[in-house]
Amino acid sequence: MFCIRLRLMSAAILLLAADLPSALAQDGPGKGYAQVPQGAYSIIAEVKARPGREAELRAVTLPLIGLVRGDPKNLVYFLQESRERPGHFIFYEVFATREDFEAHNAMPYVKEWFARIADLAEGGVAVRRMEILAEAK
């Protein structure tokens, strides 16, 4: 009897495992990628603190995480800081369209951030405007 139950359980596990890839595609890692349309407007921006101003630049930049992620038109936002050079920040942002990004840049908190970093950053903000690509189906 125990052997029959064990075989039935093993068969059930195998059946579930066979459907695992499709389940993961809908509910597992990477599920958010489906929300980013091909051709989405993405930005990679870089700002470096003036020597001795790293903590100040970090302090005025960290609040952007919640503000930008709270923007309903923002699809992805990451703020990263170099482990080798504290005060060197890379922003990764994705919006569905250029117009959505421009509307984001017109927000008061973005304008305020640019005004505040004028003497904290060396060389201003370097921006690369990119397009999200997807594999042909």
Beta strands, then each sheet from edge to edge (+ up, - down):
strand 1: 41-49
strand 2: 74-81
strand 3: 88-95
strand 4: 121-131
sheet 1: 2+ 3- 1+ 4-
end
